[in-house]
């Protein structure tokens, strides 16, 4: 897969339709409640591809929607003061986690992703309001 066009040629039309429908559904949920695009998209895309591929597909839409919300909100300095340490630690944790998992993390990564999504959903249902 040397080019982006070759990548889309190799994934096939059924998977392309699944990806488009997944992002439409996840975008609709994000538009209604303001969050959920990565969670919904990772859960659905994880059914058809590896978590690494699904995460790679999520980079651009997640970044664009988050930047859009940031630009519309207008509270960037206050957010950076409040969330700056959290964002820095997320960055460090992502680097350490990706080094620990590696490229070929095996089938247990799919189970770990599923467990994380179930825990996140349960917390959303029964966690503090």
MMTF fields as JSON, N, C-alpha, C and O atoms, coordinates in Angstrom:
{
  "mmtfVersion": "1.0.0",
  "mmtfProducer": "UNKNOWN",
  "numBonds": 515,
  "numAtoms": 516,
  "numGroups": 129,
  "numChains": 1,
  "numModels": 1,
  "chainsPerModel": [1],
  "groupsPerChain": [129],
  "chainIdList": ["A"],
  "bondAtomList": [4, 2, 8, 6, 12, 10, 16, 14, 20, 18, 24, 22, 28, 26, 32, 30, 36, 34, 40, 38, 44, 42, 48, 46, 52, 50, 56, 54, 60, 58, 64, 62, 68, 66, 72, 70, 76, 74, 80, 78, 84, 82, 88, 86, 92, 90, 96, 94, 100, 98, 104, 102, 108, 106, 112, 110, 116, 114, 120, 118, 124, 122, 128, 126, 132, 130, 136, 134, 140, 138, 144, 142, 148, 146, 152, 150, 156, 154, 160, 158, 164, 162, 168, 166, 172, 170, 176, 174, 180, 178, 184, 182, 188, 186, 192, 190, 196, 194, 200, 198, 204, 202, 208, 206, 212, 210, 216, 214, 220, 218, 224, 222, 228, 226, 232, 230, 236, 234, 240, 238, 244, 242, 248, 246, 252, 250, 256, 254, 260, 258, 264, 262, 268, 266, 272, 270, 276, 274, 280, 278, 284, 282, 288, 286, 292, 290, 296, 294, 300, 298, 304, 302, 308, 306, 312, 310, 316, 314, 320, 318, 324, 322, 328, 326, 332, 330, 336, 334, 340, 338, 344, 342, 348, 346, 352, 350, 356, 354, 360, 358, 364, 362, 368, 366, 372, 370, 376, 374, 380, 378, 384, 382, 388, 386, 392, 390, 396, 394, 400, 398, 404, 402, 408, 406, 412, 410, 416, 414, 420, 418, 424, 422, 428, 426, 432, 430, 436, 434, 440, 438, 444, 442, 448, 446, 452, 450, 456, 454, 460, 458, 464, 462, 468, 466, 472, 470, 476, 474, 480, 478, 484, 482, 488, 486, 492, 490, 496, 494, 500, 498, 504, 502, 508, 506, 512, 510],
  "bondOrderList": [1, 1, 1, 1, 1, 1, 1, 1, 1, 1, 1, 1, 1, 1, 1, 1, 1, 1, 1, 1, 1, 1, 1, 1, 1, 1, 1, 1, 1, 1, 1, 1, 1, 1, 1, 1, 1, 1, 1, 1, 1, 1, 1, 1, 1, 1, 1, 1, 1, 1, 1, 1, 1, 1, 1, 1, 1, 1, 1, 1, 1, 1, 1, 1, 1, 1, 1, 1, 1, 1, 1, 1, 1, 1, 1, 1, 1, 1, 1, 1, 1, 1, 1, 1, 1, 1, 1, 1, 1, 1, 1, 1, 1, 1, 1, 1, 1, 1, 1, 1, 1, 1, 1, 1, 1, 1, 1, 1, 1, 1, 1, 1, 1, 1, 1, 1, 1, 1, 1, 1, 1, 1, 1, 1, 1, 1, 1, 1],
  "groupList": [{"groupName": "UNK", "atomNameList": ["N", "CA", "C", "O"], "elementList": ["N", "C", "C", "O"], "formalChargeList": [0, 0, 0, 0], "bondAtomList": [1, 0, 2, 1, 3, 2], "bondOrderList": [1, 1, 2], "singleLetterCode": "X", "chemCompType": "L-PEPTIDE LINKING"}],
  "groupTypeList": [0, 0, 0, 0, 0, 0, 0, 0, 0, 0, 0, 0, 0, 0, 0, 0, 0, 0, 0, 0, 0, 0, 0, 0, 0, 0, 0, 0, 0, 0, 0, 0, 0, 0, 0, 0, 0, 0, 0, 0, 0, 0, 0, 0, 0, 0, 0, 0, 0, 0, 0, 0, 0, 0, 0, 0, 0, 0, 0, 0, 0, 0, 0, 0, 0, 0, 0, 0, 0, 0, 0, 0, 0, 0, 0, 0, 0, 0, 0, 0, 0, 0, 0, 0, 0, 0, 0, 0, 0, 0, 0, 0, 0, 0, 0, 0, 0, 0, 0, 0, 0, 0, 0, 0, 0, 0, 0, 0, 0, 0, 0, 0, 0, 0, 0, 0, 0, 0, 0, 0, 0, 0, 0, 0, 0, 0, 0, 0, 0],
  "groupIdList": [1, 2, 3, 4, 5, 6, 7, 8, 9, 10, 11, 12, 13, 14, 15, 16, 17, 18, 19, 20, 21, 22, 23, 24, 25, 26, 27, 28, 29, 30, 31, 32, 33, 34, 35, 36, 37, 38, 39, 40, 41, 42, 43, 44, 45, 46, 47, 48, 49, 50, 51, 52, 53, 54, 55, 56, 57, 58, 59, 60, 61, 62, 63, 64, 65, 66, 67, 68, 69, 70, 71, 72, 73, 74, 75, 76, 77, 78, 79, 80, 81, 82, 83, 84, 85, 86, 87, 88, 89, 90, 91, 92, 93, 94, 95, 96, 97, 98, 99, 100, 101, 102, 103, 104, 105, 106, 107, 108, 109, 110, 111, 112, 113, 114, 115, 116, 117, 118, 119, 120, 121, 122, 123, 124, 125, 126, 127, 128, 129],
  "secStructList": [7, 7, 1, 2, 2, 2, 2, 2, 2, 2, 2, 2, 2, 2, 2, 2, 2, 2, 2, 2, 2, 2, 2, 2, 2, 2, 2, 2, 2, 2, 2, 2, 2, 1, 7, 7, 2, 2, 2, 2, 2, 2, 2, 2, 2, 6, 6, 6, 1, 7, 2, 2, 2, 2, 2, 2, 2, 2, 2, 2, 2, 2, 2, 2, 2, 2, 2, 2, 2, 2, 2, 2, 2, 7, 7, 2, 2, 2, 2, 2, 2, 2, 2, 2, 2, 2, 2, 2, 2, 2, 2, 2, 2, 2, 2, 2, 2, 2, 2, 2, 2, 7, 1, 7, 7, 7, 6, 2, 2, 2, 2, 2, 2, 2, 2, 2, 2, 2, 2, 2, 2, 2, 2, 2, 2, 2, 1, 7, 7],
  "xCoordList": [0.833, 0.0, 0.879, 1.211, 1.239, 2.131, 1.39, 1.949, 0.163, -0.564, -1.91, -2.401, -2.488, -3.811, -4.848, -5.748, -4.734, -5.674, -5.58, -6.602, -4.379, -4.209, -4.827, -5.384, -4.726, -5.336, -6.842, -7.409, -7.5, -8.95, -9.35, -10.432, -8.514, -8.807, -8.783, -9.571, -7.89, -7.726, -8.763, -9.02, -9.358, -10.293, -11.655, -12.412, -11.973, -13.216, -14.406, -14.394, -15.436, -16.591, -17.41, -17.932, -17.535, -18.349, -17.743, -18.459, -16.431, -15.775, -15.811, -15.921, -15.718, -15.814, -17.186, -17.285, -18.244, -19.597, -19.736, -20.344, -19.175, -19.217, -18.527, -19.041, -17.384, -16.65, -17.464, -17.563, -18.043, -18.832, -20.056, -20.335, -20.787, -21.978, -21.616, -22.348, -20.49, -20.038, -19.77, -20.179, -19.084, -18.776, -20.029, -20.13, -20.974, -22.232, -22.989, -23.483, -23.082, -23.758, -23.02, -23.64, -21.712, -20.931, -20.988, -21.045, -20.974, -21.094, -22.454, -22.566, -23.493, -24.832, -24.938, -25.521, -24.377, -24.397, -23.602, -24.038, -22.441, -21.644, -22.406, -22.326, -23.132, -23.906, -25.056, -25.412, -25.642, -26.783, -26.342, -26.889, -25.353, -24.977, -23.621, -23.252, -22.865, -21.6, -20.387, -19.277, -20.541, -19.408, -19.797, -20.967, -18.842, -19.159, -18.602, -18.675, -18.046, -17.554, -16.479, -16.612, -15.428, -14.418, -14.95, -14.593, -15.791, -16.283, -17.139, -16.947, -18.066, -18.957, -18.191, -18.361, -17.353, -16.616, -15.647, -15.536, -14.94, -14.016, -14.778, -14.331, -15.92, -16.7, -17.181, -17.088, -17.693, -18.219, -17.108, -17.176, -16.093, -14.998, -14.197, -13.631, -14.149, -13.448, -14.063, -13.421, -15.313, -15.947, -15.386, -15.453, -14.835, -14.426, -12.923, -12.432, -12.194, -10.759, -10.033, -10.657, -8.726, -7.936, -8.078, -8.365, -7.881, -7.961, -6.986, -7.296, -5.822, -4.848, -5.372, -5.21, -5.996, -6.57, -7.728, -7.848, -8.579, -9.714, -9.241, -9.796, -8.224, -7.685, -7.072, -7.201, -6.41, -5.829, -6.913, -6.725, -8.047, -9.149, -9.792, -10.396, -9.67, -10.305, -9.518, -10.073, -8.26, -7.407, -7.947, -8.124, -8.207, -8.625, -10.021, -10.169, -11.066, -12.381, -12.436, -13.073, -11.781, -11.795, -11.098, -11.587, -9.968, -9.231, -10.034, -10.107, -10.634, -11.398, -12.613, -12.877, -13.357, -14.538, -14.146, -14.839, -13.061, -12.617, -12.127, -12.415, -11.399, -10.945, -12.129, -12.119, -13.138, -14.34, -15.034, -15.398, -15.211, -15.824, -14.977, -15.519, -13.679, -12.782, -12.9, -12.919, -12.98, -13.07, -14.396, -14.44, -15.469, -16.788, -16.94, -17.609, -16.324, -16.493, -15.944, -16.614, -14.732, -14.145, -13.538, -13.275, -13.303, -12.741, -11.397, -11.12, -10.561, -9.313, -8.373, -7.873, -8.096, -7.154, -7.618, -6.813, -8.891, -9.402, -9.33, -9.01, -9.629, -9.554, -8.125, -7.888, -7.176, -5.778, -5.28, -4.53, -5.684, -5.285, -5.884, -5.219, -7.141, -7.828, -7.422, -7.241, -7.28, -7.05, -5.628, -5.313, -4.767, -3.392, -2.645, -2.064, -2.639, -1.935, -2.518, -1.772, -3.835, -4.478, -4.05, -3.714, -4.064, -3.677, -2.214, -1.871, -1.359, 0.057, 0.235, 1.022, -0.492, -0.369, -1.002, -0.528, -2.058, -2.626, -1.598, -1.456, -0.892, 0.147, 1.231, 1.62, 1.714, 2.753, 2.226, 2.925, 0.997, 0.417, 0.222, 0.404, -0.146, -0.304, 1.033, 1.115, 2.074, 3.403, 3.858, 4.351, 3.692, 4.107, 3.249, 3.772, 1.944, 1.062, 1.346, 1.318, 1.621, 1.911, 3.249, 3.411, 4.21, 5.487, 5.308, 5.944, 4.436, 4.204, 3.429, 3.768, 2.379, 1.573, 2.303, 2.211, 3.025, 3.717, 2.765, 1.55, 3.3, 2.493, 1.69, 0.499, 2.311, 1.643, 1.256, 1.905, 0.205, -0.179, -0.958, -1.159, -1.389, -2.067, -3.544, -4.073, -4.207, -5.667, -6.101, -7.255, -5.219, -5.633, -5.94, -6.682, -5.391, -5.681, -7.147, -7.756, -7.707, -9.126, -9.984, -10.97, -9.614, -10.357, -10.202, -11.156, -9.013, -8.799, -9.621, -10.181, -9.7, -10.522, -11.99, -12.673, -12.475, -13.858, -14.144, -15.19, -13.231, -13.415, -13.443, -14.256, -12.563, -12.545, -13.852, -14.369, -14.383, -15.641, -16.81, -17.706, -16.814, -17.883, -17.812, -18.838, -16.615, -16.449, -16.888, -17.554, -16.513, -16.905, -18.429, -19.013, -19.066, -20.52, -21.204, -22.171, -20.71, -21.307, -21.147, -22.064, -20.005, -19.79, -20.758, -21.286, -20.976, -21.92, -23.358, -24.148, -23.684, -25.047, -25.275, -26.322, -24.321, -24.544, -23.626, -23.724, -22.743, -21.817, -22.508, -23.704, -21.751, -22.344, -22.814, -22.22, -23.887, -24.475, -23.628, -23.963],
  "yCoordList": [-1.176, 0.0, 1.242, 1.798, 1.652, 2.792, 4.119, 5.144, 4.112, 5.377, 5.269, 4.177, 6.422, 6.462, 5.822, 5.13, 6.044, 5.444, 3.922, 3.24, 3.388, 1.937, 1.376, 0.278, 2.13, 1.693, 1.55, 0.523, 2.575, 2.519, 1.487, 0.91, 1.245, 0.213, -1.168, -2.04, -1.371, -2.678, -2.981, -4.151, -1.972, -2.276, -2.725, -3.358, -2.411, -2.905, -2.011, -1.209, -2.148, -1.264, -1.499, -0.541, -2.74, -3.005, -2.334, -1.73, -2.441, -1.811, -0.292, 0.411, 0.213, 1.665, 2.18, 3.231, 1.445, 1.834, 1.773, 2.659, 0.733, 0.622, 1.811, 2.363, 2.203, 3.341, 4.623, 5.396, 4.856, 6.073, 6.093, 7.112, 4.985, 4.929, 5.073, 5.696, 4.496, 4.625, 6.077, 6.547, 6.791, 8.195, 9.068, 10.054, 8.723, 9.479, 9.297, 10.27, 8.057, 7.8, 8.463, 9.124, 8.29, 8.878, 10.399, 11.047, 10.977, 12.432, 12.933, 14.008, 12.164, 12.56, 12.551, 13.459, 11.528, 11.467, 12.633, 13.263, 12.919, 14.053, 15.359, 16.243, 15.497, 16.707, 16.855, 17.974, 15.747, 15.798, 16.021, 16.883, 15.251, 15.35, 15.997, 16.256, 16.267, 16.98, 16.108, 16.634, 14.809, 13.906, 12.542, 12.298, 11.664, 10.303, 9.843, 8.65, 10.73, 10.294, 9.22, 8.178, 9.407, 8.347, 7.07, 5.976, 7.185, 5.998, 5.142, 3.929, 5.765, 5.019, 4.491, 3.335, 5.329, 4.899, 3.766, 2.82, 3.836, 2.744, 1.444, 0.377, 1.53, 0.323, -0.338, -1.556, 0.459, -0.115, -0.512, -1.569, 0.333, -0.016, -1.205, -1.967, -1.362, -2.497, -3.834, -4.875, -3.813, -5.052, -5.532, -6.722, -4.615, -4.976, -4.836, -5.278, -4.228, -4.027, -3.997, -3.99, -3.979, -3.957, -2.599, -1.602, -2.549, -1.27, -0.226, 0.965, -0.653, 0.307, 0.96, 2.165, 0.174, 0.745, 1.676, 2.751, 1.264, 2.099, 3.412, 4.468, 3.356, 4.574, 5.483, 6.704, 4.895, 5.704, 6.423, 7.567, 5.755, 6.402, 7.513, 8.427, 7.445, 8.415, 9.703, 10.695, 9.715, 10.86, 12.154, 13.136, 12.171, 13.418, 13.867, 15.026, 13.01, 13.495, 13.933, 14.936, 13.198, 13.577, 14.914, 15.764, 15.092, 16.342, 17.51, 18.565, 17.333, 18.429, 18.808, 19.994, 17.819, 18.145, 18.775, 19.67, 18.325, 18.921, 20.351, 21.224, 20.599, 21.963, 22.88, 24.056, 22.344, 23.131, 23.54, 24.702, 22.579, 22.9, 23.902, 24.782, 23.775, 24.7, 26.107, 27.082, 26.219, 27.54, 28.22, 29.438, 27.458, 28.027, 28.432, 29.418, 27.678, 27.914, 29.239, 29.938, 29.612, 30.888, 30.979, 32.087, 29.863, 29.89, 29.174, 28.473, 29.335, 28.588, 28.852, 27.881, 30.09, 30.282, 29.606, 28.987, 29.723, 29.091, 27.569, 26.89, 27.039, 25.591, 25.087, 24.045, 25.812, 25.386, 25.409, 24.52, 26.41, 26.447, 25.265, 24.641, 24.974, 23.914, 22.517, 21.618, 22.335, 20.999, 20.763, 19.662, 21.765, 21.624, 20.449, 19.653, 20.312, 19.157, 17.814, 16.87, 17.731, 16.507, 16.194, 15.052, 17.189, 16.972, 16.557, 15.712, 17.143, 16.764, 15.307, 14.58, 14.879, 13.494, 12.515, 11.387, 12.933, 12.092, 11.891, 10.79, 12.95, 12.87, 11.876, 11.005, 12.006, 11.107, 9.67, 8.736, 9.493, 8.158, 7.512, 6.304, 8.316, 7.787, 7.304, 6.239, 8.098, 7.677, 6.395, 5.474, 6.338, 5.14, 3.934, 2.831, 4.13, 3.031, 2.495, 1.284, 3.384, 2.913, 2.192, 1.248, 2.627, 1.911, 0.534, -0.436, 0.455, -0.804, -1.789, -2.971, -1.295, -2.175, -2.573, -3.719, -1.637, -1.927, -2.021, -1.907, -2.223, -2.307, -3.605, -3.582, -4.719, -6.022, -6.438, -7.295, -5.834, -6.105, -7.406, -7.877, -7.981, -9.264, -9.145, -8.041, -10.285, -10.277, -9.749, -9.346, -9.735, -9.261, -7.776, -7.301, -7.02, -5.587, -5.354, -4.39, -6.231, -6.125, -6.343, -5.636, -7.308, -7.563, -6.402, -6.032, -5.836, -4.683, -3.489, -2.766, -3.274, -2.192, -2.423, -1.5, -3.639, -3.957, -3.744, -3.199, -4.165, -3.977, -2.501, -2.075, -1.721, -0.282, 0.379, 1.247, -0.017, 0.557, 0.151, 0.959, -1.089, -1.53, -0.781, -0.343, -0.634, 0.113, 1.562, 2.125, 2.166, 3.553, 3.677, 4.628, 2.714, 2.746, 2.547, 3.241, 1.608, 1.388, 2.595, 2.935, 3.244, 4.444, 5.551, 6.296, 5.64, 6.629, 6.349, 7.272, 5.068, 4.704, 4.809, 5.292, 4.368, 4.306, 5.222, 5.264, 5.95, 6.825, 8.069, 8.266, 8.906, 10.143, 11.066, 11.134, 11.77, 12.655, 13.916, 14.785],
  "zCoordList": [0.0, 0.0, 0.0, 1.047, -1.187, -1.312, -1.33, -0.941, -1.768, -1.877, -1.183, -0.896, -0.923, -0.312, -1.226, -0.75, -2.524, -3.471, -3.449, -3.532, -3.341, -3.275, -1.995, -2.0, -0.901, 0.35, 0.194, 0.567, -0.356, -0.532, -1.572, -1.476, -2.551, -3.538, -2.887, -3.254, -1.929, -1.306, -0.221, 0.06, 0.388, 1.469, 0.955, 1.691, -0.28, -0.861, -0.596, 0.337, -1.416, -1.291, -0.017, 0.552, 0.441, 1.638, 2.866, 3.665, 3.012, 4.152, 4.031, 5.035, 2.801, 2.595, 3.02, 3.652, 2.676, 3.068, 4.59, 5.191, 5.218, 6.671, 7.331, 8.304, 6.818, 7.385, 7.245, 8.198, 6.081, 5.86, 6.772, 7.405, 6.849, 7.704, 9.186, 9.956, 9.57, 10.958, 11.309, 12.37, 10.424, 10.708, 10.642, 11.371, 9.788, 9.776, 11.091, 11.662, 11.571, 12.838, 13.998, 14.831, 14.054, 15.144, 15.094, 16.139, 13.901, 13.775, 14.198, 14.787, 13.904, 14.333, 15.855, 16.447, 16.482, 17.944, 18.525, 19.488, 17.945, 18.435, 18.248, 19.101, 17.163, 16.94, 17.917, 18.287, 18.339, 19.248, 20.687, 21.376, 21.15, 22.557, 22.783, 23.929, 21.72, 21.863, 22.082, 22.169, 22.173, 22.32, 21.79, 21.498, 21.666, 21.283, 19.954, 19.658, 19.134, 17.833, 17.964, 17.323, 18.751, 18.835, 19.464, 19.027, 20.475, 21.162, 20.243, 20.156, 19.571, 18.681, 17.478, 17.088, 16.891, 15.704, 16.031, 15.251, 17.168, 17.519, 17.749, 17.328, 18.413, 18.664, 17.389, 17.243, 16.467, 15.222, 14.25, 13.623, 14.128, 13.219, 13.735, 12.951, 15.067, 15.649, 15.291, 15.432, 14.824, 14.379, 13.047, 12.736, 12.26, 10.906, 10.648, 9.61, 11.581, 11.345, 12.673, 13.734, 12.611, 13.838, 14.524, 13.862, 15.832, 16.539, 16.012, 16.015, 15.563, 15.026, 13.748, 13.557, 12.878, 11.661, 11.982, 11.394, 12.914, 13.294, 13.899, 13.596, 14.749, 15.358, 14.296, 14.374, 13.309, 12.242, 11.441, 11.029, 11.221, 10.511, 11.337, 10.777, 12.649, 13.537, 13.72, 14.192, 13.367, 13.679, 13.078, 13.798, 11.796, 11.135, 11.57, 11.959, 11.526, 11.936, 13.398, 13.719, 14.277, 15.691, 15.905, 16.648, 15.259, 15.407, 14.853, 15.483, 13.686, 13.087, 13.923, 14.119, 14.42, 15.216, 16.554, 17.039, 17.146, 18.405, 18.198, 19.017, 17.13, 16.844, 16.535, 16.898, 15.871, 15.572, 16.875, 17.052, 17.781, 19.062, 19.848, 20.516, 19.773, 20.464, 19.895, 20.648, 18.578, 17.941, 18.241, 18.414, 18.304, 18.552, 20.022, 20.329, 20.921, 22.355, 22.836, 23.597, 22.412, 22.774, 24.165, 24.633, 24.847, 26.193, 26.254, 27.227, 25.236, 25.152, 26.325, 26.893, 26.728, 27.843, 29.145, 29.842, 29.467, 30.687, 30.585, 31.561, 29.403, 29.218, 29.345, 29.956, 28.778, 28.869, 30.312, 30.716, 31.094, 32.503, 33.264, 34.09, 32.972, 33.697, 33.236, 34.057, 31.924, 31.376, 30.883, 30.43, 30.96, 30.472, 31.08, 30.342, 32.415, 32.999, 32.54, 32.28, 32.442, 31.972, 30.537, 30.222, 29.685, 28.291, 28.174, 27.347, 28.991, 28.966, 29.381, 28.775, 30.41, 30.859, 29.865, 29.724, 29.18, 28.121, 27.01, 26.478, 26.67, 25.645, 26.075, 25.296, 27.311, 27.817, 27.875, 27.481, 28.367, 28.451, 27.091, 26.938, 26.103, 24.752, 24.195, 23.583, 24.413, 23.944, 24.636, 23.985, 25.956, 26.684, 26.311, 26.157, 26.165, 25.796, 24.412, 24.196, 23.469, 22.115, 22.058, 21.285, 22.87, 22.918, 23.561, 23.149, 24.577, 25.274, 24.391, 24.332, 23.701, 22.856, 21.586, 21.147, 20.996, 19.757, 18.584, 18.75, 17.43, 16.221, 16.19, 15.88, 16.5, 16.455, 17.867, 18.467, 18.393, 19.771, 19.919, 21.038, 18.835, 18.9, 19.215, 19.349, 19.33, 19.526, 20.885, 21.034, 21.885, 23.203, 23.186, 24.046, 22.228, 22.138, 21.783, 22.247, 20.965, 20.613, 21.856, 22.065, 22.67, 23.911, 24.892, 25.575, 24.959, 25.841, 25.381, 26.206, 24.072, 23.543, 23.891, 24.335, 23.693, 24.033, 25.509, 25.864, 26.374, 27.811, 28.169, 28.989, 27.563, 27.839, 27.401, 28.103, 26.263, 25.793, 26.68, 26.926, 27.166, 28.063, 29.393, 29.914, 29.939, 31.196, 31.018, 31.887, 29.889, 29.606, 29.512, 30.033, 28.846, 28.711, 30.06, 30.372, 30.859, 32.178, 33.078, 33.827, 33.018, 33.815, 33.374, 34.2, 32.076, 31.567, 32.008, 32.209, 32.154, 32.554, 34.058, 34.49, 34.853, 36.303, 37.098, 38.325, 36.44, 37.139, 37.672, 37.458, 38.366, 38.913, 37.805, 36.729, 38.092, 37.086, 36.925, 36.121]
}
